[in-house]
Amino acid sequence: MNSFSTMSVSDRQLKLIKEAAELLVMEHRLTTDDAVLVISSALKKELSARQTTFEKLESGSKIDRTSFIRSVVKHVQISLENNPYWRSHNLDKSIENFYQVLHKQWD
């Protein structure tokens, strides 16, 4: 979990990331480390783009969190699409499941 050393991650956030990573491992040919790396990269990219933190998002509006999650999911989807080994025939369905896991855990 060295990917998170530069960013403060609560137990709740770590649980969210682990559950989402497990889904990617089940649905695609990612290792757990690959899944965590893809998700953490997407999170870092979106936090940086929005110039925000998890803490600000958690205390912010549900609309902001939903928008953030959708953007993170899009980054993950692009990563999966760009790697032919990870791409699967049911990518759209698995991305929707991935979104549902993130969204449910953060509400």
HUNORWO-V644895 format. One record per residue. PSI is psi in whole degrees, 0 to 359 (NA if undefined). Layout:
# HUNORWO-V644895
PSI, PSI
This chain:
# HUNORWO-V644895
26, 339, 336, 2, 333, 359, 140, 123, 124, 166, 321, 316, 320, 320, 316, 313, 318, 317, 319, 322, 319, 321, 316, 322, 318, 320, 340, 178, 46, 145, 167, 317, 318, 315, 316, 320, 316, 314, 314, 324, 318, 318, 312, 317, 315, 322, 318, 316, 323, 355, 56, 183, 167, 319, 316, 320, 317, 328, 354, 195, 157, 326, 317, 318, 317, 316, 317, 312, 316, 319, 318, 315, 320, 318, 318, 316, 316, 318, 317, 318, 327, 350, 107, 334, 327, 337, 143, 165, 340, 40, 315, 317, 317, 326, 321, 318, 319, 314, 315, 319, 311, 315, 315, 318, 333, 352, NA
